[in-house]
């Protein structure tokens, strides 16, 4: 099992979840780029991807994070993920998403690249799901990091394969966003 998350703090969170439930044992990988901002036109092509990298480099040029853009290579991450899925036909990928534009845009960028593995790619979208916080109160998280590790044991029951219709419809939403190519994408609700 390969777990896919979109935020760095969720890597450690998933390790804590795995300590609580051995059935979730597996590698945890992160899609690092924030596809909710910046240029995304022709992002699957070399020119579009390079335009995005150049945008990040320019944005970070005078910041203390200047070297960060060299640490982000989501294309290589997906290449390694695809290779792992090809080499082991029993392997599954689980995409964990919070109700926020960062995770949803990352999902939209990622999922068309995994279409060949339909039936083996699961999604857990924490959209409008109530959870219990450390004070015992019900709340609706926007980010996975807001959820206690023990609550993931219930959430795992909601894992479901990305459907064939989602592989057909969801890329349309992403294509619309890439054509618009605005610098900021805002989540209206659900996956829109």
N, C-alpha and C positions, 0 to 999 in steps of 0.2 A: 504494500500500500504506500502510495506517495501522496502526501498532503501538500496542497498548494495554498499559500497565504499571500497577502499583498502588503503586509506591514511587518517591519523587523521585530517588533515586540511580540508578534504572534508566533514567531518561531519558538521562543522559550515557552510561551503559553501552550503550544501544541505538545511540547516535550512533557510538560506537567500533566496534560490530559492523558498522554500515553502511559505515564507512571500510574495513573488511576485505572486504566483499562488497557490490558495487553492486546486486546483485539484490534486496537488502533495503532499498533506499533508499525513504524515505517519511517521513511525519510520525509523530512519537511523541507520544502523549497519555497523561495519567495520570488514573486514577480516584483521587482524593485521600482520600476519606473512608475510615475504617476500619470496615467493616460487621461486623467481628468483635466490636465492643463497642457498647453503647448500644441505645436503643429502635429497633426496626425494624417495629413494628406499623403496618400501613397506610402503609408508606413510599412507595408510588407515588401516594398521595393527598396533597393539599395539607396536610391536618391532620396526617397522620403524618409528613410531611417536615418540617413546621414544629416538631412536637414534638421531632424529632431535632435540628434546628438549635438549639432552645432548650436542650436537654440539653447540647449542646456548649458553648454560650455560658455556661451555669451552671458547667460543669466547668472552663472556662478563665478564669472571671471574675477571679480574683486571681493569675493566672499571667502571666509575661512573654509568653505566646502568646495573650493575650486577643483580639487582632485577627485571629488565624489563621482563625477560623471564617468570617469574611467573605471569605476567599480561596478557600474550598472551595465550588464550585458544580458538582457532578457532573451535576445535571440539565441544565445548560447545555452541559457537555462532551458528554453523550450527544446532546443536541439537535443540536449542531454535527456530531457523528459521523454521525448519521442523515441529516442534510442532505447531507453529503459523499457518503455512499453512494447517496442518491437522485439526486444530480446527475451521478454518474459510475457507470454500470452495470458498468464494468470494475473499479472499485475493490474492494479486499478489506480486511477488518480482521483483524489477527492479535492474538489475546489471549495474552500471555505470562504464565504462572503458575508460581510456586514452590510447594513443598509446605509451606504454612503457612496458618493460619486467615485471615490478612489477605487474601491473594490469592484464596483459595477463596471467601470470603464476598463479596468484590468481584465475582468472576466470577458468583456466583449472583444478585447484585443486577443486574448488567449484562445477562446473556445473554437474559432474557425480552424485554428492550427491543429486541433485535436480531433477533428471530424472523423478521421480514419479509425478512431478508437471508440466510435459510438457504441454505447452499452458498457464500456469500461471506464468512462469518465463520469464521476458522480458529482453532484452539486449539493451544497448545504448553504442555502441562502437564508440568513437570519432576518428576513423581512417581516416586520410586524409580529414577531414572536415574543411572548412575554418570558422573562427570566427572573430569577430571584437574586437580589444583590446580597452583599455581606451583612446587611442589616435585616434581612428576611423580607424585604419589600419587593413587590413586583415592579419591573421596569422594562422598557423596550430599548435595547441597545442599538446604537448606530455602528459601533466598532466591536470587533470580536474581543479586543482587549478589555472591554467593559464587563465581560462575562466571566464568572468564576469557573475555574477548571472543572469542578464537579458538575456544573450545569451542562457541560458538553456531553456528558454521558447520556443525558436525555436527548440532546440535540442530534446525536449520531443516528438516532432512529429515523430522522427525517432525510437522511441521505437518499438520493434518487438519481438514476441515470439522466443525463441530459438527453432529452427526447429528440427524435428525428425532426419533429416540427420545430423545436428550438434551434437545431442546427440550420434550419432553413430560414426562420424568421428573425432570430437574434442578430445574425450578421447584417440584415437589412438596417437595423437600428444603428449598428456600428458604421456601416457604409454611409448612412445619412450624416453621421457625425464627422466622418472623414471628409465628405464633400463640403460640409459647412466650414470645416477647418478653423473654427473659432479658437481662441486661446484658452477659454475656460468653459468647461462643461459642468452643468448643475443637475443633480438628481432631482427629478420632480416627484418621484415615488415609484414603488415597484422597481422595474428595470428600465424605466423611461427617464 
